[in-house]
Amino acid sequence: MKAHCPNNPEHREFNTVVHVTEHWIVDDSGNFIEVEDSGELVHGPNPGNNWYCVECNAVAEVKDA
């Protein structure tokens, strides 16, 4: 996959969503206390999600290779 900023081709860093697991410490009612540890990557960047340019916040154009 390849992303590019529609405002400036020199912008090469983007924000997007990935899915990860976290190990939480909770109380006896299941209420969050703190994150104990980062878990595993469940799914990495998806070309179907919005990607935003870090420099100018434009919505990137993403093509699945």
N, CA, C and O atoms as a GROMACS GRO file, in nm:
protein
  260
    1MET      N    1   0.084  -0.116   0.000
    1MET     CA    2   0.000   0.000   0.000
    1MET      C    3   0.089   0.123   0.000
    1MET      O    4   0.203   0.119   0.045
    2LYS      N    5   0.035   0.232  -0.051
    2LYS     CA    6   0.112   0.356  -0.061
    2LYS      C    7   0.018   0.473  -0.035
    2LYS      O    8  -0.090   0.483  -0.094
    3ALA      N    9   0.061   0.563   0.054
    3ALA     CA   10  -0.017   0.683   0.086
    3ALA      C   11   0.059   0.806   0.039
    3ALA      O   12   0.182   0.810   0.040
    4HIS      N   13  -0.017   0.906  -0.002
    4HIS     CA   14   0.047   1.034  -0.032
    4HIS      C   15  -0.046   1.148   0.006
    4HIS      O   16  -0.168   1.137  -0.001
    5CYS      N   17   0.015   1.258   0.046
    5CYS     CA   18  -0.057   1.378   0.086
    5CYS      C   19  -0.100   1.453  -0.041
    5CYS      O   20  -0.017   1.476  -0.129
    6PRO      N   21  -0.228   1.490  -0.051
    6PRO     CA   22  -0.272   1.562  -0.170
    6PRO      C   23  -0.222   1.707  -0.175
    6PRO      O   24  -0.226   1.771  -0.280
    7ASN      N   25  -0.174   1.758  -0.061
    7ASN     CA   26  -0.126   1.896  -0.056
    7ASN      C   27   0.022   1.910  -0.085
    7ASN      O   28   0.066   2.012  -0.137
    8ASN      N   29   0.101   1.806  -0.052
    8ASN     CA   30   0.245   1.817  -0.068
    8ASN      C   31   0.306   1.677  -0.075
    8ASN      O   32   0.297   1.602   0.022
    9PRO      N   33   0.366   1.640  -0.187
    9PRO     CA   34   0.423   1.505  -0.200
    9PRO      C   35   0.543   1.480  -0.109
    9PRO      O   36   0.586   1.366  -0.094
   10GLU      N   37   0.598   1.586  -0.050
   10GLU     CA   38   0.710   1.570   0.042
   10GLU      C   39   0.664   1.525   0.182
   10GLU      O   40   0.746   1.478   0.261
   11HIS      N   41   0.536   1.539   0.212
   11HIS     CA   42   0.482   1.495   0.342
   11HIS      C   43   0.468   1.343   0.337
   11HIS      O   44   0.393   1.289   0.256
   12ARG      N   45   0.541   1.275   0.424
   12ARG     CA   46   0.547   1.128   0.417
   12ARG      C   47   0.510   1.058   0.547
   12ARG      O   48   0.533   0.937   0.560
   13GLU      N   49   0.452   1.130   0.644
   13GLU     CA   50   0.409   1.066   0.770
   13GLU      C   51   0.260   1.091   0.789
   13GLU      O   52   0.210   1.201   0.764
   14PHE      N   53   0.191   0.986   0.835
   14PHE     CA   54   0.045   0.990   0.844
   14PHE      C   55  -0.003   0.930   0.976
   14PHE      O   56   0.062   0.843   1.034
   15ASN      N   57  -0.118   0.979   1.022
   15ASN     CA   58  -0.188   0.919   1.136
   15ASN      C   59  -0.299   0.831   1.081
   15ASN      O   60  -0.371   0.872   0.990
   16THR      N   61  -0.314   0.712   1.135
   16THR     CA   62  -0.424   0.624   1.100
   16THR      C   63  -0.452   0.531   1.218
   16THR      O   64  -0.385   0.539   1.321
   17VAL      N   65  -0.550   0.447   1.203
   17VAL     CA   66  -0.592   0.357   1.310
   17VAL      C   67  -0.531   0.219   1.291
   17VAL      O   68  -0.528   0.167   1.179
   18VAL      N   69  -0.483   0.161   1.398
   18VAL     CA   70  -0.446   0.020   1.404
   18VAL      C   71  -0.517  -0.040   1.524
   18VAL      O   72  -0.559   0.034   1.614
   19HIS      N   73  -0.529  -0.169   1.528
   19HIS     CA   74  -0.595  -0.235   1.640
   19HIS      C   75  -0.493  -0.315   1.719
   19HIS      O   76  -0.423  -0.401   1.665
   20VAL      N   77  -0.484  -0.287   1.848
   20VAL     CA   78  -0.394  -0.358   1.938
   20VAL      C   79  -0.472  -0.402   2.061
   20VAL      O   80  -0.576  -0.345   2.095
   21THR      N   81  -0.420  -0.502   2.127
   21THR     CA   82  -0.479  -0.544   2.255
   21THR      C   83  -0.402  -0.475   2.367
   21THR      O   84  -0.286  -0.438   2.350
   22GLU      N   85  -0.466  -0.458   2.481
   22GLU     CA   86  -0.401  -0.407   2.602
   22GLU      C   87  -0.440  -0.497   2.718
   22GLU      O   88  -0.551  -0.551   2.722
   23HIS      N   89  -0.349  -0.512   2.811
   23HIS     CA   90  -0.378  -0.587   2.933
   23HIS      C   91  -0.408  -0.483   3.041
   23HIS      O   92  -0.322  -0.402   3.077
   24TRP      N   93  -0.529  -0.487   3.091
   24TRP     CA   94  -0.574  -0.389   3.190
   24TRP      C   95  -0.576  -0.449   3.329
   24TRP      O   96  -0.598  -0.569   3.347
   25ILE      N   97  -0.552  -0.365   3.426
   25ILE     CA   98  -0.582  -0.397   3.566
   25ILE      C   99  -0.718  -0.335   3.594
   25ILE      O  100  -0.740  -0.216   3.570
   26VAL      N  101  -0.810  -0.417   3.644
   26VAL     CA  102  -0.946  -0.371   3.675
   26VAL      C  103  -0.979  -0.409   3.818
   26VAL      O  104  -0.914  -0.495   3.878
   27ASP      N  105  -1.082  -0.345   3.873
   27ASP     CA  106  -1.127  -0.382   4.006
   27ASP      C  107  -1.227  -0.498   3.995
   27ASP      O  108  -1.251  -0.549   3.886
   28ASP      N  109  -1.283  -0.539   4.108
   28ASP     CA  110  -1.371  -0.656   4.110
   28ASP      C  111  -1.504  -0.634   4.038
   28ASP      O  112  -1.581  -0.728   4.021
   29SER      N  113  -1.532  -0.510   3.995
   29SER     CA  114  -1.651  -0.480   3.916
   29SER      C  115  -1.618  -0.460   3.768
   29SER      O  116  -1.706  -0.430   3.687
   30GLY      N  117  -1.491  -0.478   3.733
   30GLY     CA  118  -1.449  -0.461   3.595
   30GLY      C  119  -1.417  -0.318   3.557
   30GLY      O  120  -1.400  -0.289   3.438
   31ASN      N  121  -1.408  -0.228   3.654
   31ASN     CA  122  -1.374  -0.089   3.627
   31ASN      C  123  -1.225  -0.073   3.605
   31ASN      O  124  -1.143  -0.130   3.678
   32PHE      N  125  -1.190   0.004   3.503
   32PHE     CA  126  -1.052   0.027   3.466
   32PHE      C  127  -0.974   0.093   3.579
   32PHE      O  128  -1.022   0.187   3.643
   33ILE      N  129  -0.853   0.042   3.604
   33ILE     CA  130  -0.760   0.105   3.698
   33ILE      C  131  -0.640   0.158   3.622
   33ILE      O  132  -0.608   0.276   3.631
   34GLU      N  133  -0.572   0.071   3.547
   34GLU     CA  134  -0.457   0.115   3.467
   34GLU      C  135  -0.423   0.011   3.362
   34GLU      O  136  -0.465  -0.105   3.371
   35VAL      N  137  -0.344   0.053   3.262
   35VAL     CA  138  -0.294  -0.039   3.162
   35VAL      C  139  -0.170  -0.106   3.219
   35VAL      O  140  -0.075  -0.040   3.258
   36GLU      N  141  -0.174  -0.237   3.223
   36GLU     CA  142  -0.061  -0.312   3.278
   36GLU      C  143   0.048  -0.331   3.173
   36GLU      O  144   0.167  -0.318   3.203
   37ASP      N  145   0.007  -0.360   3.049
   37ASP     CA  146   0.105  -0.392   2.946
   37ASP      C  147   0.039  -0.379   2.810
   37ASP      O  148  -0.080  -0.407   2.794
   38SER      N  149   0.117  -0.336   2.712
   38SER     CA  150   0.068  -0.340   2.576
   38SER      C  151   0.065  -0.485   2.531
   38SER      O  152   0.152  -0.564   2.568
   39GLY      N  153  -0.033  -0.517   2.453
   39GLY     CA  154  -0.047  -0.654   2.408
   39GLY      C  155   0.003  -0.673   2.268
   39GLY      O  156   0.114  -0.632   2.233
   40GLU      N  157  -0.079  -0.736   2.187
   40GLU     CA  158  -0.040  -0.773   2.052
   40GLU      C  159  -0.107  -0.684   1.949
   40GLU      O  160  -0.214  -0.628   1.973
   41LEU      N  161  -0.042  -0.672   1.834
   41LEU     CA  162  -0.103  -0.606   1.720
   41LEU      C  163  -0.207  -0.702   1.663
   41LEU      O  164  -0.175  -0.815   1.626
   42VAL      N  165  -0.332  -0.657   1.655
   42VAL     CA  166  -0.439  -0.739   1.600
   42VAL      C  167  -0.451  -0.714   1.450
   42VAL      O  168  -0.464  -0.809   1.372
   43HIS      N  169  -0.446  -0.588   1.409
   43HIS     CA  170  -0.454  -0.554   1.268
   43HIS      C  171  -0.380  -0.424   1.243
   43HIS      O  172  -0.405  -0.325   1.312
   44GLY      N  173  -0.292  -0.423   1.147
   44GLY     CA  174  -0.214  -0.304   1.116
   44GLY      C  175  -0.291  -0.205   1.031
   44GLY      O  176  -0.413  -0.216   1.019
   45PRO      N  177  -0.222  -0.108   0.972
   45PRO     CA  178  -0.288  -0.005   0.891
   45PRO      C  179  -0.370  -0.065   0.778
   45PRO      O  180  -0.329  -0.161   0.712
   46ASN      N  181  -0.487  -0.007   0.757
   46ASN     CA  182  -0.580  -0.055   0.655
   46ASN      C  183  -0.600   0.056   0.552
   46ASN      O  184  -0.628   0.170   0.590
   47PRO      N  185  -0.587   0.027   0.423
   47PRO     CA  186  -0.605   0.132   0.323
   47PRO      C  187  -0.748   0.186   0.318
   47PRO      O  188  -0.771   0.293   0.262
   48GLY      N  189  -0.844   0.114   0.376
   48GLY     CA  190  -0.983   0.160   0.379
   48GLY      C  191  -1.012   0.260   0.488
   48GLY      O  192  -1.117   0.325   0.486
   49ASN      N  193  -0.922   0.274   0.584
   49ASN     CA  194  -0.939   0.373   0.693
   49ASN      C  195  -0.890   0.509   0.647
   49ASN      O  196  -0.817   0.519   0.549
   50ASN      N  197  -0.930   0.614   0.717
   50ASN     CA  198  -0.876   0.747   0.690
   50ASN      C  199  -0.733   0.756   0.738
   50ASN      O  200  -0.700   0.709   0.847
   51TRP      N  201  -0.649   0.814   0.659
   51TRP     CA  202  -0.510   0.844   0.694
   51TRP      C  203  -0.498   0.996   0.686
   51TRP      O  204  -0.544   1.056   0.589
   52TYR      N  205  -0.436   1.057   0.786
   52TYR     CA  206  -0.423   1.203   0.790
   52TYR      C  207  -0.276   1.241   0.790
   52TYR      O  208  -0.195   1.184   0.862
   53CYS      N  209  -0.242   1.339   0.707
   53CYS     CA  210  -0.105   1.387   0.699
   53CYS      C  211  -0.066   1.450   0.833
   53CYS      O  212  -0.139   1.533   0.886
   54VAL      N  213   0.049   1.410   0.886
   54VAL     CA  214   0.098   1.465   1.012
   54VAL      C  215   0.132   1.613   0.998
   54VAL      O  216   0.115   1.689   1.094
   55GLU      N  217   0.178   1.655   0.882
   55GLU     CA  218   0.221   1.793   0.861
   55GLU      C  219   0.104   1.891   0.845
   55GLU      O  220   0.104   1.998   0.905
   56CYS      N  221   0.003   1.854   0.764
   56CYS     CA  222  -0.104   1.950   0.731
   56CYS      C  223  -0.244   1.900   0.761
   56CYS      O  224  -0.342   1.972   0.738
   57ASN      N  225  -0.257   1.777   0.810
   57ASN     CA  226  -0.383   1.716   0.848
   57ASN      C  227  -0.478   1.688   0.730
   57ASN      O  228  -0.596   1.664   0.751
   58ALA      N  229  -0.426   1.692   0.609
   58ALA     CA  230  -0.508   1.657   0.493
   58ALA      C  231  -0.537   1.507   0.494
   58ALA      O  232  -0.457   1.428   0.543
   59VAL      N  233  -0.652   1.470   0.440
   59VAL     CA  234  -0.684   1.328   0.425
   59VAL      C  235  -0.600   1.274   0.310
   59VAL      O  236  -0.609   1.323   0.197
   60ALA      N  237  -0.520   1.174   0.340
   60ALA     CA  238  -0.428   1.118   0.240
   60ALA      C  239  -0.503   1.031   0.141
   60ALA      O  240  -0.611   0.978   0.170
   61GLU      N  241  -0.445   1.017   0.025
   61GLU     CA  242  -0.493   0.922  -0.074
   61GLU      C  243  -0.411   0.794  -0.055
   61GLU      O  244  -0.288   0.798  -0.064
   62VAL      N  245  -0.479   0.684  -0.030
   62VAL     CA  246  -0.410   0.557  -0.003
   62VAL      C  247  -0.451   0.456  -0.108
   62VAL      O  248  -0.569   0.435  -0.134
   63LYS      N  249  -0.350   0.395  -0.169
   63LYS     CA  250  -0.376   0.292  -0.270
   63LYS      C  251  -0.319   0.161  -0.221
   63LYS      O  252  -0.206   0.154  -0.172
   64ASP      N  253  -0.399   0.057  -0.235
   64ASP     CA  254  -0.355  -0.078  -0.199
   64ASP      C  255  -0.272  -0.133  -0.315
   64ASP      O  256  -0.320  -0.140  -0.428
   65ALA      N  257  -0.150  -0.171  -0.285
   65ALA     CA  258  -0.060  -0.216  -0.392
   65ALA      C  259  -0.087  -0.357  -0.432
   65ALA      O  260  -0.020  -0.410  -0.521
   0.00000   0.00000   0.00000
